[in-house]
């Protein structure tokens, strides 16, 4: 093999190895920032990992919002029409958070089957429902049906 051709081949191999390593490191670093979405029915089926950061979406069950009198703690239930899941949140809820409205929570599932939420996201206008929530509620349409009838607006 000609020496110039051999140098180019070595240079190309080094570039391929370094770029592959860079992509691998970037993917590994981003892995810890991924939040997987689960509907409440996945919790009932036992498909959700414990103590891993996840997202859960559904409709806030009417009458389930309970606020602690001495702290910011709020306990409420989310449903997708098939199953319910209890959520505990210890910060200030968004202004648009309400019963019969769609919400997405980000947190961790604890041993007792309750999600300890770090963040609660409420829908931002009357016609929007997060795509993950809408997909998980197809067929049951608890919140979506009430919205189309003008309930909770």
Secondary structure, DSSP 8 states (H G I E B T S, - for coil): --HHHHHHHHHHHHHHHHHHHHHHHHHHHHHTT--EEEEHHHHHTT-S-TTSEEEEEEEE-TT--EE-SSSS-EEEEEE-SS-EEEEEE-S---TT--TTSEEEEEEEE-TTS-EEEEEEEE--SSS---HHHHHHTTTT-HHHHHHHTTTT-
